[in-house]
Amino acid sequence: MLFEVYLNRISTFLPNNPVSNDEMEGVLGMVGDVPSRVRKMILRSNGIQHRYYAINPDNRQATHTSTELAVEAIKGLIAQGLDPQQIDFLACGTSYPDQILPGQGVMVQGLIPNAPSCEVISVAGVCVAGMGAMKQAFNAIRTGEHQTAVAVASECASAIMRSENFRSEVAQKQLDNAKPEIAFEKDFLRWMLSDGAGAVQLSNRPNATGFSFKIHWIELISYANEMPVCMYAGAEIEDGQFISWKAMPSEKREQRSAMAIKQDVKLLNENIVRYTVEKALQRLVQKYDLKPQEIDYFLPHYSSEFFRDKLLSGLENIDFVIPQSKWFTNLREKGNTGSASIYIILDEFSRTFPLQTGQKVLCYVPESGRFSSCFMLLEVVNGQS
């Protein structure tokens, strides 16, 4: 027997005050004490106006870890009425955990006030990791194994994007009489990523009063069988070979900033829509007999406004057009928080839109790590309807 699954509560946490485009390099620091040559170009393209960093702008010290951001989001659920002792299942997703081991999930559990002993899952990946965590929580409730599940996603990208992390690479370039700047695939992401967390409570009952979301399905698919690595950290690609940080001497790791997040922008631009929209959504249209006119709202997570019209073109290519008047994203003001983005989008959407019973909401999360995609279909329900 399978049970219906409902999303009962949503909470998000964004650290400190919003950081404007003009302020961000002062917070992250200038690499080699030289302003980035690509920052303004990247910001014009991605359309982000404000984002949040877990950094004190006055002394440039860290204010939160990724684990602590996740816990703050869960505290928001508790403030809304969740009894932490009722949590049967906890799933945590992130792109870049604070530690290699133990898993991020148990680190989060260890900081939740009055947390119970429960089943805990840690989900790795890039942007889809957050939805991977939600899928685990969804299945935990759907199978009847658990009654109350919490899924949380958090990102603390600033911890790895601070200028101090690139000192060895810059010093080596200066020894080689090269310009004191880092490679584009690293500098690109310094102006794309930011910090934040989101958490949801799932159960087998809708809220007794007010709105909740019935989760019809969550579908994830990876195309790593067809596509090479595009976004990565803790590794280098040399002559087409993917080399782990564990296979590098420590000096080389430092000089190459191997732990930094890197992106093959050309590979991204040429393939992200074709794989994560066209190919992935076509499968779901066939599987669920999905029709665009049945979708009342579309919540896409995309990393840059550069992809907005490309996303629409991808939908047009598979004859699944959802007018942009039905779209909602908060990238411009909340930034690109990776695996936490869809939680942060869904939270603001649920608080600001005039939702009505029966409305369908399609969520979309792409990932360029090695090209994965996730779609989730929600339905608005009111009380016990």
Secondary structure, 3 states (H helix, E strand, C coil): CCCCCEEEEEEEECCCCCEECCCHHHHHCCHHHCCCCCHHHHHHHHCCCEECCCECCCCCCECCCHHHHHHHHHHHHHHCCCCHHHCCEEEEECCCCCCCCCCHHHHHHCCCCCCCCCEEEEECCCCCHHHHHHHHHHHHHHCCCCCEEEEEEEECCHHHHCHHHHHHHHHHHHHCCCCCCCCHHHHHHHCCECCEEEEEEEECCCCCCCEEEEEEEEEEEECCCCCCCCEECCEEEECCEEEEHHHCCHHHHHHCCCCCCEECHHHHHHHHHHHHHHHHHHHHHHHHCCCHHHCCEEEECCCCHHHHHHHHHHHHHCCCCCCHHHECCCHHHHCECHHHHHHHHHHHHHHHCCCCCCCEEEEEEEECCCCEEEEEEEEEEECCC
